[in-house]
Amino acid sequence: MDAEDLVDQLDAIRSFVGWGWTLDDAVVKLKRMGTDPARVDAAAELFRRELDRIVEVPVMKDSGRDNWFAGPEPQHRFWPDARERLSRRLDAETLAGIDQLTTATLNAMSAPGTREFSDRGLVLGYVQSGKTTNFTALAAKPVDARYKLVIVLAGLTDNLRWQTQVRLDTDLVGVDTAHQWQQLTNANSDFVTPIQNAANMLFTNPAPLLAVVKKNSSRLRALRDWLLSAGSQVLGNTPILVIDDEADQASLNTAAGGEISRINSLIRDIVSFPRVAYVAYTATPFANLLINPSVDDDLYPRTFIVSMPCPDTYFGASRIFGSLSDPGAEPIDMVRLVSQGEVAAMEAPRDAEARHNWRPQIGDGLRSAIDWFLLATAARRARHGELHHSTMLVHTSMLADAHYAVSATVEGVLDELRRLEADEKGVLAERLRRVYESETERVPAEQFGREKVPFDDLVGHVAEVLAEVRVVVDNYVSDDRLSYDGPEPTVAIVVGGNTLSRGL
């Protein structure tokens, strides 16, 4: 058998599969084109071996599924464009890891040319470890392989949906290639029924579609109904990827007595269309794995589970608290306990009328935390000689009106610090010096391979930090939200509840 001819057939198979064909369909196509069946079969076997070598990331998946996606092909454009944008802020090694992981994830999904599929996958990550960047890459690669619609379910709040939309606009869509995408949502608008009908947008429009949708029943219902309006024939020819960010939140069925919660029911409806791959992303996998696997239309990850590797630079819970599974993981002495009395003084009354007149009392613990925030921000400026974003989070209650009371009290503490800073007697400087020397003795800079910033080098920056820092309330009713998009770096103490615990 001619080796050069075999290479040609292998390239043809690779190209067909790169466009989303299943390997079996690619083989049939080539044989129908008159290619020697023996050569096609030999090339297909070479391609299978190639896949086994290329797909190196460990994936738990349905044993009956064949590998099909070997990685980006020369004709692809969406992932190469996104990769170039991501390379502006990620090092080559990190980007290569994302490329490899998302290739393995897409390979565990169904090829879009599969006549009917209903995938349920789960990608496990770490808190604040790059899940958004990972699913940005995952959104690009299936589109190159002819998936038509990407739906990203992005949290429960407008701010988190906006944040995800902006990230995808920047890294996935891009200003330079925005015309290649048909966007159903934007930074200022969640999903509303488009003017164009669904059948035209899904079938005749050549561009892939992107929707970033809040996990809200009215938004999801509008999306589901719009898709249904396309008709069964169009939906039967539309491969859809649904990415569920923070999949342990709201997506799960929490109703009792055999009922189905509204958001879970609507997500089930959307992923029940004929050709849908549902991929959940979470850092807390237990809830998703406890879904009843015998309920066929629910979201249990029956198709595959992929575990994101922990980045070398990741600073998470095991670094702070140590690890029961790794006795050698020594905790860092950076957790400060507050007294029960201080907790009680910050605890909002449950009664709404009582909260109206409630004034929280800030104790030594939170005062010290604010002092350290000022010192840490000033130290970064002294060390790097430039400004950086610097934010502190205060989360004492889930109640929105309590956030405003806490915010006012924190503002009072900052005003007091500004008055002390203006006092030429140096009272504030001496107080901060004591805090700084105490904390840097407990957690030495050398522990992180750095040299300690001398207090006298940073103290000159404290006044400018105090002048710039503002208190922001970020919750579902606030207008002044936390943003990192201004012309100057953001320096803020942010008071809130749910949004602070979900990747803000």
Residue pairs with C-beta under 8 A, 6 or more apart in sequence:
1 38
1 39
1 42
5 39
6 39
6 42
6 43
6 46
9 30
9 35
9 39
9 40
9 42
9 43
10 43
10 46
10 47
10 50
12 26
12 30
12 35
12 43
13 23
13 26
13 27
13 30
13 40
13 43
13 44
13 47
14 47
14 70
14 73
15 73
15 75
16 25
16 26
16 29
16 30
17 23
17 26
17 47
17 68
17 69
17 70
17 111
18 70
18 72
18 73
18 75
18 76
18 144
18 145
19 75
19 113
19 145
19 146
20 111
20 112
20 113
20 145
20 146
20 147
20 239
21 29
21 111
21 113
22 68
22 111
22 113
22 114
23 44
23 47
23 48
23 66
23 68
23 111
25 113
26 44
27 40
27 41
27 44
30 40
31 37
31 40
47 70
48 66
48 67
50 70
51 67
51 68
51 69
51 70
51 107
52 67
54 70
54 71
54 103
55 67
55 69
55 70
55 103
55 104
55 107
56 100
56 104
57 100
57 101
57 103
57 104
57 105
57 306
58 307
59 104
59 105
59 107
59 108
59 304
59 305
59 306
60 304
60 305
60 306
61 108
61 303
61 304
61 305
62 302
62 303
62 304
65 108
65 110
65 303
65 304
67 107
68 107
68 111
69 103
69 106
69 107
69 111
69 141
69 145
70 103
70 107
71 99
71 103
72 79
72 80
72 99
72 103
72 141
72 144
73 144
76 141
76 144
76 145
77 144
77 177
77 180
78 140
78 141
78 143
78 144
78 172
78 180
78 208
79 137
79 140
79 141
79 144
81 140
81 174
81 176
81 177
81 180
82 136
82 137
82 140
82 171
82 172
82 174
83 95
83 99
83 137
83 140
85 170
85 171
85 174
86 95
86 98
86 133
86 136
86 137
86 171
87 95
90 98
90 133
94 130
94 311
97 309
98 130
98 133
98 134
98 137
99 137
101 134
101 306
101 308
101 309
102 134
102 137
102 138
102 141
103 141
104 306
105 121
105 123
105 138
105 279
105 304
105 306
106 138
106 141
106 142
106 145
108 121
108 303
108 304
108 306
109 119
109 121
109 142
109 241
109 277
109 279
109 303
109 304
110 117
110 119
110 275
110 277
111 145
112 142
112 145
112 146
112 147
112 148
112 239
112 275
113 146
114 275
115 275
116 236
116 274
116 275
117 274
117 275
117 276
117 277
118 271
118 272
118 276
119 276
119 277
119 278
119 279
119 303
119 304
120 271
120 278
120 280
120 299
120 300
120 301
120 302
120 303
121 277
121 278
121 279
121 280
121 301
121 303
121 304
121 305
121 306
122 247
122 279
122 280
122 282
122 285
122 288
122 289
122 301
122 304
122 305
122 306
123 131
123 134
123 135
123 138
123 279
123 280
123 281
123 282
123 305
123 306
123 307
123 308
124 282
124 283
124 285
124 305
124 306
124 307
124 308
125 131
125 134
125 281
125 282
125 283
125 308
126 283
126 308
126 310
126 311
126 314
126 316
127 283
127 316
127 317
128 316
128 503
129 283
129 308
129 310
129 311
129 314
129 316
130 308
130 311
131 245
131 281
131 283
131 308
132 164
132 167
132 245
132 503
133 171
134 281
134 308
135 152
135 243
135 245
135 279
135 281
136 167
136 168
136 171
136 172
138 241
138 243
138 279
139 150
139 152
139 168
139 172
139 210
139 241
139 243
140 172
142 150
142 239
142 241
142 277
143 150
143 208
146 239
147 208
147 239
147 240
147 241
147 277
148 202
148 208
148 209
148 238
148 239
148 240
149 202
149 208
149 209
149 210
149 211
149 238
149 239
149 240
149 241
150 208
150 209
150 210
150 211
150 240
150 241
150 243
151 211
151 213
151 223
151 240
151 241
151 242
151 243
151 270
152 164
152 168
152 210
152 211
152 212
152 213
152 243
152 245
153 213
153 214
153 215
153 242
153 243
153 244
153 245
153 247
153 251
153 267
154 160
154 161
154 163
154 164
154 165
154 212
154 213
154 214
154 215
154 245
155 161
155 164
155 214
155 215
155 245
155 246
155 249
155 502
155 503
156 214
156 215
156 216
156 249
156 250
156 498
156 502
157 214
157 476
157 498
157 499
157 502
158 190
158 214
158 476
159 474
159 481
159 482
159 499
159 504
160 214
160 246
160 499
160 502
160 503
160 504
161 190
161 212
161 213
161 214
162 187
163 503
163 504
164 212
164 245
165 185
165 186
165 187
165 212
166 187
166 485
168 210
168 212
169 186
169 187
172 181
172 210
173 180
173 181
173 183
173 210
179 207
180 207
180 208
181 207
181 208
181 209
181 210
182 201
182 205
182 207
182 208
182 209
182 210
183 209
183 210
183 211
184 191
184 194
184 209
184 210
184 211
185 191
185 210
185 211
185 212
185 213
190 212
190 213
190 214
190 216
190 219
191 211
191 213
191 219
191 222
191 223
192 222
193 222
193 225
193 226
194 201
194 226
196 205
197 229
197 230
198 226
198 227
198 229
198 230
198 234
199 229
199 230
199 231
199 234
201 209
202 209
202 230
202 234
202 235
202 238
203 230
203 234
203 237
203 238
211 223
213 219
213 220
213 223
215 249
215 250
215 251
215 263
215 267
216 263
217 262
217 263
217 266
220 263
220 266
220 267
220 270
221 266
223 270
224 266
224 269
224 270
227 235
227 270
227 273
228 235
230 238
232 274
235 273
235 274
235 275
236 274
236 275
237 275
238 273
238 275
239 275
239 276
239 277
240 273
240 275
240 276
240 277
241 276
241 277
241 279
242 267
242 270
242 271
242 276
242 277
242 278
242 279
243 279
243 281
244 251
244 267
244 278
244 279
244 280
244 281
244 299
245 281
246 281
246 282
246 502
246 503
247 280
247 281
247 282
247 288
247 299
248 282
248 284
248 285
248 287
248 288
249 502
250 263
250 264
251 263
251 264
251 267
251 280
251 299
252 261
252 264
252 287
252 288
252 291
252 299
253 260
253 261
253 264
253 265
253 291
253 298
254 261
254 264
255 261
255 264
260 268
264 298
264 299
267 278
267 299
268 297
268 298
268 299
270 276
271 278
271 299
272 297
277 303
278 299
280 288
280 299
280 301
282 288
288 299
288 300
288 301
289 300
289 301
291 298
291 299
291 300
292 298
292 300
293 300
293 302
310 316
318 326
318 329
319 329
319 331
319 332
320 331
320 332
320 334
320 335
321 331
321 335
322 329
322 330
322 331
323 329
332 443
332 447
333 442
333 443
334 442
334 443
336 365
336 368
336 369
337 365
338 363
338 364
338 365
338 366
339 363
339 365
341 363
342 363
342 364
342 365
342 366
345 360
345 361
345 362
345 363
346 360
346 361
346 362
346 363
346 366
346 396
346 406
347 396
347 397
348 355
348 358
348 360
348 396
348 397
348 399
348 401
348 402
348 405
349 355
349 358
352 401
355 399
355 401
355 402
355 405
356 401
358 402
358 405
359 405
359 408
359 409
360 396
360 402
360 405
360 406
360 409
361 409
362 409
362 410
362 413
366 394
366 410
366 413
367 413
368 435
369 392
370 392
370 410
370 413
370 414
370 417
370 493
371 431
371 432
371 435
372 435
372 439
373 390
373 392
373 493
374 417
374 432
374 462
374 465
374 466
374 469
375 432
375 435
375 436
375 439
375 458
375 462
376 390
377 390
377 461
377 465
377 469
377 491
378 458
378 459
378 461
378 462
378 465
379 453
379 458
379 461
380 388
380 390
381 387
381 388
381 458
381 461
381 464
381 465
382 453
382 457
382 458
382 460
382 461
383 450
383 453
387 488
387 489
388 489
389 484
389 489
389 490
389 491
390 465
390 489
390 490
390 491
391 482
391 490
391 491
391 492
391 493
391 494
392 492
392 493
392 494
393 493
393 494
393 496
393 500
394 406
394 410
394 493
394 494
394 495
394 496
395 495
395 496
395 497
395 500
395 501
396 402
396 406
397 403
397 406
397 497
398 497
398 498
399 497
400 475
400 476
400 477
400 478
400 497
403 473
403 475
403 478
403 495
403 496
403 497
404 473
406 495
407 471
407 472
407 473
407 495
410 471
410 493
410 495
411 471
414 466
414 469
414 471
414 493
417 428
417 466
418 466
418 467
420 427
420 428
420 431
421 428
421 462
421 463
421 466
428 462
429 459
429 462
432 455
432 459
432 462
433 455
433 459
436 455
436 458
437 455
440 452
444 452
445 451
445 452
445 453
446 452
465 491
468 488
468 491
469 491
469 492
469 493
470 491
470 492
470 493
471 492
471 493
471 494
471 495
472 478
472 480
472 481
472 482
472 492
472 493
472 494
472 495
473 480
473 494
473 495
473 496
474 481
474 482
474 494
474 495
474 496
474 499
474 500
474 504
475 496
475 497
475 498
475 499
476 498
476 499
478 496
482 490
482 492
482 494
482 504
483 490
484 490
494 500
494 504
496 504
